[in-house]
């Protein structure tokens, strides 16, 4: 190999990614609910989307979830497209099953809410912590009590509409958790709480209360580890 060719080869290598990212895998085949489990009568597949729906005559009691059957998630990246109306929804992760018959979960939730300040926030489902960090907050939670807000993030002029298709992205690495909606960070949390979750199941929420409908599609997931996880997290926070 001539010197000029060698230099070109070295330069080319210098622009390659430092980590080889595992490909995102689809968790939904667009046809049926294979690989998922939920309470009968609430979930279906319509026009290539997972649909969860409650009515006045058939409400959810309590909040119920469609749970992915692929095992626990820990450090990971997930993206999906979602729209909802009538009530709030969310993507539950690193969670525990508290009622197998009602498919109730306890853990972290990327909350999807029609109110602007809650759209993409962090909610502690059945944890007693309630709202951990709202939209526009970068927060750090200590061993006890409420999380401390250390910075404002995101775009206050970004308009989010519940019944539009919105792209939700979750990045979870160690005790650092990031939520994004339509490419903009909505919440960043460093969770040092004694009741922080390091792993658990993944689920899609149907909320108790008013009749509602939620639709999910293009659900993409990959686990993260080591340098790859740190790189993905760093890029998500710097976005």
C-alpha positions in Angstrom: 0.0 0.0 0.0 1.4 3.4 -1.0 1.8 6.2 1.7 -1.0 8.2 0.2 -3.4 5.2 0.2 -2.4 4.4 3.8 -3.1 8.0 4.9 -6.4 7.9 3.2 -7.3 4.7 4.9 -6.3 6.1 8.4 -8.4 9.3 7.7 -11.3 7.2 6.7 -11.1 5.1 9.9 -10.9 8.3 12.0 -14.4 9.2 10.9 -15.9 5.8 11.8 -18.1 5.5 15.0 -16.1 4.8 18.2 -18.7 2.1 19.1 -20.6 -0.2 16.8 -24.3 0.3 17.7 -26.6 -2.7 17.9 -29.4 -2.3 15.5 -32.8 -1.3 16.7 -35.2 -4.2 16.7 -39.0 -4.0 16.1 -41.1 -5.1 19.0 -44.3 -5.0 17.0 -45.0 -6.9 13.8 -47.8 -4.6 12.6 -50.2 -7.5 12.3 -51.1 -9.0 15.7 -50.1 -8.8 19.4 -47.6 -11.7 19.3 -45.0 -10.9 21.9 -47.3 -8.8 24.0 -49.8 -9.6 26.8 -52.6 -7.5 28.2 -56.1 -7.5 29.8 -58.7 -9.0 27.5 -61.0 -6.7 25.6 -58.8 -3.6 25.7 -56.2 -4.2 23.1 -56.2 -4.8 19.4 -54.3 -4.2 16.1 -55.9 -1.8 13.6 -54.3 -0.4 10.4 -50.8 -1.5 11.5 -51.0 0.1 15.0 -51.5 -1.3 18.5 -54.8 0.2 19.8 -55.8 0.4 23.4 -59.3 1.6 24.1 -61.7 2.0 27.0 -65.3 3.0 27.0 -67.9 4.3 29.5 -69.2 0.7 29.7 -65.8 -0.9 29.9 -63.3 1.3 31.8 -59.9 0.3 33.0 -59.7 -0.4 36.8 -56.9 0.3 37.7 -54.5 1.6 35.1 -53.7 -1.4 32.9 -50.8 -2.1 30.6 -50.0 -4.1 27.5 -46.7 -5.8 28.6 -43.9 -6.8 26.3 -43.0 -10.5 26.8 -39.4 -10.2 25.8 -38.0 -10.0 29.3 -36.7 -7.2 31.5 -35.2 -4.1 30.1 -32.3 -2.3 31.9 -30.1 0.0 29.9 -31.8 0.6 26.5 -33.0 3.0 23.8 -36.6 2.9 22.6 -38.5 4.9 20.0 -42.2 4.7 19.0 -44.9 6.7 17.4 -47.9 7.4 19.5 -51.1 9.3 19.6 -53.9 9.4 22.2 -57.1 11.2 23.1 -59.6 11.2 26.0 -57.1 10.6 28.8 -53.3 10.4 29.3 -51.2 7.4 28.4 -47.5 6.5 28.6 -44.7 4.0 28.1 -43.8 2.1 31.3 -40.3 0.8 31.7 -38.0 -0.9 34.3 -41.3 -1.9 36.0 -42.7 -4.6 38.3 -46.0 -6.4 37.7 -48.2 -5.7 40.8 -51.4 -7.4 39.6 -51.0 -10.1 37.0 -54.7 -10.4 36.3 -55.2 -6.7 35.7 -51.7 -6.2 34.2 -50.9 -3.4 36.6 -47.3 -2.1 36.8 -45.1 -0.2 39.2 -42.1 1.8 38.0 -40.9 4.5 35.6 -43.3 6.0 33.1 -42.7 8.3 30.2 -46.0 10.1 30.6 -48.0 11.2 27.6 -50.4 13.9 28.7 -52.6 16.5 26.9 -51.3 19.2 29.3 -48.2 20.8 27.9 -46.2 20.7 31.2 -46.8 17.0 31.6 -46.2 15.8 28.0 -43.1 13.6 28.1 -42.6 14.0 31.9 -41.3 11.3 34.3 -44.0 9.7 36.5 -43.5 7.1 39.2 -46.4 4.7 38.6 -47.6 3.2 41.9 -44.3 4.2 43.6 -45.6 6.9 45.9 -43.3 9.4 44.2 -45.9 10.7 41.8 -44.5 13.3 39.4 -40.8 12.9 39.6 -39.8 15.5 36.9 -42.1 17.5 34.6 -41.5 18.5 31.1 -38.7 21.1 30.6 -36.8 19.8 33.7 -33.3 18.4 34.2 -33.5 17.1 37.7 -31.4 15.1 40.2 -33.1 12.9 42.8 -31.4 12.3 46.1 -31.9 9.2 48.4 -35.2 10.7 49.7 -37.7 13.3 48.9 -38.4 15.3 45.7 -36.0 15.6 42.9 -34.1 18.9 42.6 -34.4 20.8 39.3 -31.0 21.9 38.2 -31.7 23.3 34.7 -34.5 24.1 32.2 -34.4 22.1 29.0 -36.3 21.7 25.8 -38.2 24.2 23.7 -41.1 26.1 25.5 -42.5 27.0 22.0 -42.7 23.4 20.9 -46.4 22.6 20.4 -47.4 19.0 21.1 -50.9 17.7 20.2 -52.1 14.5 21.7 -54.0 13.2 18.6 -51.1 13.9 16.3 -48.5 11.2 15.7 -45.7 12.0 18.1 -42.3 10.3 18.2 -41.3 9.3 21.7 -37.8 8.3 22.5 -36.5 6.9 25.8 -32.8 6.5 26.7 -32.0 4.8 30.0 -28.4 4.2 31.1 -27.6 3.4 34.7 -29.4 6.0 36.9 -29.7 8.5 34.0 -33.0 8.7 32.1 -33.9 10.9 29.1 -37.3 11.4 27.4 -37.6 13.0 24.0 -40.7 13.9 22.0 -40.3 14.7 18.3 -36.5 15.1 18.7 -36.6 17.5 21.6 -35.7 16.5 25.2 -38.7 16.8 27.5 -37.1 15.4 30.7 -33.7 14.4 32.0 -33.4 12.7 35.4 -30.4 11.4 37.4 -32.1 9.2 39.9 -30.3 8.4 43.1 -33.4 7.7 45.1 -33.5 4.6 47.3 -36.5 3.4 45.3 -34.9 3.9 41.8 -35.5 1.1 39.3 -32.5 -0.5 37.5 -34.5 -3.1 35.5 -38.0 -4.4 34.9 -40.6 -4.9 32.2 -41.8 -2.6 29.4 -45.5 -1.7 29.0 -48.0 0.5 27.2 -50.6 2.3 29.3 -54.4 2.5 29.3 -55.4 4.9 32.0 -58.3 4.5 34.4 -61.1 7.0 34.4 -62.5 8.8 31.3 -62.9 6.8 28.1 -59.8 7.0 26.0 -57.9 5.6 23.0 -54.2 5.3 22.4 -52.3 4.0 19.4 -48.7 2.9 19.1 -46.7 1.9 16.1 -43.1 1.6 14.8 -41.9 0.4 18.3 -38.1 0.1 18.0 -35.8 -1.1 20.8 -32.2 -2.0 21.5 -30.3 -2.8 24.7 -27.3 -0.7 25.6 -24.1 -1.5 27.4 -20.6 -0.2 28.1 -19.2 2.4 25.8 -22.1 2.2 23.5 -24.6 3.1 26.3 -22.5 6.0 27.5 -22.1 7.4 23.9 -25.9 7.1 23.2 -26.7 8.8 26.6 -24.2 11.6 26.0 -25.5 12.3 22.6 -29.1 12.3 23.9 -28.3 14.8 26.7 -26.3 17.1 24.4 -29.1 17.2 21.8 
